[in-house]
Amino acid sequence: MMTQSINLLINEEKALLENISDMQSFFQNNGFEKFELSTEIVNKLINLQGRIVSSDISLLEAYALLRYILETLIQTELLIKEEKYTFQVYYSIYDTQVKKCEKAIERIKYEIDIMKNFHNKDNEITKEYMNEFIKKNNEMGVITDEVIKQITRNKDDKLKILDKQADIEFTIFTNDDNGHDYKFNGYGFTAHLMSKQTLVKYEKQLKQLKKTREEIIQHILSNEIICQHFDFRNQPTKVFKELINAKSWKAKAEETNLQREYDFVYDLSSSVVHSVSYSYFTDNEIEKKEFSMVKNLVYKYSIKIVQNIKIYLDLDKVKIIKLV
């Protein structure tokens, strides 16, 4: 029954998207940030609802989606409540992208060091093999095939152990552009490829992201409507410091009178989304009841989100303006 209700709501939301899209030309000159934010929020909502009603979703995923939808409800409440919040949400992505890319580069450099370390260990094993070969050859005069095989087996066993150690390292950037990993390319060449290809690619991306961020900063500083909400003082370095909203989700929930919902959803979902005993041993009957509850909350939160979007865009007023 609730699945049917959610599907009907999805159809309503798709109609809302068409309605918003029809008014795009109006919003281009009267708050394009609101238009784009609202469009993305409703699109995301539709996608998540579609996942919630799918047959193969796990309880863990369902709770994660419920959290996201509750946070979206909190966001829409704040978008209505605080005019400047639109600009904080809309433009913060440009700073977030730079920081995420910087973190990726930091990680790549860390993994390059890991590959170099394994390359050195690999060289040590090869060096030990050569030394053992020379030693046995000197001792025996003429080294036998059996001894060569034994020395080689010892080396291969050590290399296998080294590969197993590498396999459990937390690496994510060690594959080359063709999908080959360090076992195919070798540790040293992998480190080389990461330095000359992967790192260079991300550094180039970072440079472009920073350029875009600077362009956005200039756009913001030249926009009187945005500037009146913040204390930029025409200083580029202050823009994203002012735009950042560092409040926790708990604080945002309190500010929007959704504290009770926040506490309930986060307390209940934490026992499932975290690796604790409840998530290990929950039986199917309990899961069915919790699935039903999650769907019910998703439906109700979604209705409120849609209502908020309509208020946020002031759609009735926009319709009147367009008719006139």
Order of alpha helices (4+ residues) and beta strands (2+ residues): alpha-alpha-alpha-alpha-alpha-alpha-alpha-alpha-alpha-alpha-alpha-alpha-alpha-alpha-alpha-alpha
